[in-house]
Amino acid sequence: CETLHVDTWIFLLRLIHHVLTEKKNFRRHILEINFLKHYFSVMSHGAFLCNQFTYEVAPVFVLLEYVTLKKMREIIGWPDGRGDGIFSPGGAISNMYAMLLARFKMFPEVKEKGMSSVPRLVAFTSEHSHFSIKKGAAALGIGTESVICIKADESGKLVPADLERRILEAKQKGFVPFFVSATAGTTVYGAFDPLIAISDICKKYNIWMHVDGAWGGSLLMSRRHRWKLDGVERANSVTWNPHKMMSVPLQCSALLVREEGLMQNCNQMHACYLFQQDKHYDLSYDTGDKALQCGRHVDIFKLWLMWRAKGTIGFEAQIDKCLELSEYLYNKIKDREGYEMVFDGKPQHTNVCFWYLPPGIRYMEDKEERKKHLHKVAPVIKARMMEYGTTMVSYQPQGDKVNFFRMVISNPAATFEDIDFLIEEIERLGQDL
Ligand SMILES: *Cc1c(COP(=O)(O)O)cnc(C)c1O
């Protein structure tokens, strides 16, 4: 890496050595603190000025990416961790990569000839899916109107029967279904779409199955919770954001792809000033041509380092703890006076969606009137929280549901007391509304 000072290299190697050899001697919390300290010093030493397009300029980082992606594919359940993948600038971009690959797989000529060479393509995703699927369709020239939104049930999961119905409907109109994006951990409800049923449908109609696990993919690290993604190994591609639930500092998102070589064929341009074909080393290590970017930020190092430091067990404990905290919150408010859950049953992820009804609204007879008042409650409480500077929680409406609180826990340093405080604070700031 030309931009990296020799001192930084020495520091980095020492740090890696330190993490690999001495971690057992630290008590857990000390490790966390030390880890952060080292991490930020590495940042300040400018290690990440490095650019990751070819093996020759970033040999260590290319290899770290290779082993980490392989490990992630093993966790997904692909045999021997085979397949492909890349770290991209976020889940939205990973999702777009998936859509690009699906289109190329079905119509490779689109790379040279463009959209005029292919029939009208349509993609499917649940009405609760992330907006990035539509963004991707707009960016790729497929168009947002070609993203068909499938019904979600009460708890936010895609309804497979509706998916099949809409696929048939599209085919009848002469459109070509090419992409289904199932969501593992929806952004608002934290719902997990039924992947097995969806994969059966994708197989039947020969459609690329993508799993957007930007938010929920990390649950694969937890033996207690990974069943929520049963069937993920049947997907053609998976988005997984370590920068969300695993608390890796932004940005760190991976797209994992089951088929080897597809990504290279889809995106490579063989720029002859970077990717010369007569280099003296194995060219498969020049991973940069798989990306849409030219220069690429090193996102892998922080994930790899955290993984070495905490171990899979450490990530698992951190994820389990966040889910335990959200269950605690759910249990605390589900029967509590003045609270209503947005959907029935225990949340599957750490998203807890609820209304707080101040006493003045609680007994209102007129349903419409009550809704109108309730819509204003969450924004006022949140504004007051911000004015007092005590805590913060997001809110939003969804479909015909008026503004509700959406508490999402992804900070492993959060405690049961923090949850208690949140409830006290909502009641303190909202009871006069
Ligand atoms: C957050 C999120 C994304 C987008 O990820 P970014 O890293 O913010 O681009 C995509 N899909 C889902 C389900 C998400 O929750």
The ligand as an ORCA input file, in Angstrom:
! r2SCAN-3c Opt
* xyz 0 1
  C     -30.530     -0.721      6.835
  C     -31.119     -1.586      5.822
  C     -30.684     -1.540      4.486
  C     -29.707     -0.501      4.002
  O     -28.449     -0.663      4.549
  P     -27.382      0.523      4.516
  O     -26.140     -0.095      5.003
  O     -27.909      1.594      5.415
  O     -27.283      0.989      3.107
  C     -31.206     -2.436      3.596
  N     -32.121     -3.338      3.978
  C     -32.565     -3.426      5.250
  C     -33.579     -4.461      5.605
  C     -32.088     -2.547      6.211
  O     -32.557     -2.611      7.472
*
